[in-house]
Amino acid sequence: MRILLIGSGGREHALAYKLVASPVVRKLWCAPGNAGIAAQAELLDLRPEDLDALTQFARTERPDLIVVGPERPLILGLADRLRSEGLVVYGPSAAGARVEGSKAFTNELLARHGLTRKRFSVFTSPAEAKAYVRREGAPVVVKADGDAFGKGVKVAATVEEAEAFIDRCMVERAFGRAGETVVIEECLTGPECSIKVFSDGENVLPMVPAQDYKRIGDGDTGDNTGGMGSYSPVPVLGKATFDYVVNNIMWPTVRALAEEGTPYVGTLYAGCILTANGPELLEYNCRFGDPETQVVLPRLESDLVEILQAAVEGRLREVQPRWSPRRCVCVVVASRGYPDAYEKGKVITGLDDAEALDDVLIFHAGTALCDGLMVTSGGRVLGVTALGDTFAAARERAYEAVGRLHFDGMYSRTDIALRAVEAEARHG
């Protein structure tokens, strides 16, 4: 098989790592990829948002399968464009990608089909949104309706904070068109977890769960980021709760989309919160998570290509993937200043020493080659991933690998998976 993978981050490196492991793959392209992915794929100088150029390449080369990593091209309709050329794509249509591209669409879909108990309201007027907040009180969650690159959500502890964020979205237009509409939700409390499923438009096949860390600082402090680390499995998530989310929220969502004329083929990612009244969906994403993919796919013992083929052909019921019982921990190594301004072009050393450790995988996120040297090219630079028979072993090995790396301004959290280690120690 010849496969085209679209994207450039740590998620795509993890996907490339599993795709080329399949015995049926003889060629992998990645657009645009990164310096780490170059070891597994031929890199293409094509941006994920350049739908015309990607369609032209695919029209000419006719890959057997196209896997879309990031959400932005899916929301823009890349999968629709490629399918109109008779190409096979793993990734939802633009209509399906609205589950991530529009918070209002998702909340209203779930409400129509009785899949949520969460109170919410949708507003296109800042005055009406503020009046609602004053009436409901705080804490409250304010969300820009559209894709705001992870910046469009505010958990407001006070009415004043909520009103200020409404202005930021709707008056100051900080997020452009994404903030023209806002969704205001009740503030739910409890542990969070991520659950992802493969979907063929009718059936779903769950992956092992993962937990990520959004805040930049230890103890979940500081600014939100794209993700500073992750681990899998999730001790706080019992089998009964996991099955409930898959069977009572995610699978019915796929069926609801199909009933409304939008078969969903691709990865559906649920960010959930485990409240005192049971699990509740916080948000959907229309793709593999990052950095959750970096701890989920290393635990997959089956052929990823076989699963993706079954999804695009509507045959997921025929697939029974095997998952390793081992623990997996990913520590993200970032550039100083991330998630705000950061410098690029810092020389990275120690990669060979780190990768030489047993059970260690290093997924590149923001790297490039410059005059034969590996240098930083993004805010999140590397995802240092390790497997172990216990969380303590996996965590220790991941941080041992981090300790062998260096570049100017290198930063990582020191507490990734610590709570998993503690939970495992308590429960054995």
Summary of the structure (lengths in Angstrom):
residues: 428
radius of gyration: 20.9
end to end distance: 43.6
largest distance: 60.6
contacts: 1574
relative contact order: 0.13
helix: 34%
strand: 28%
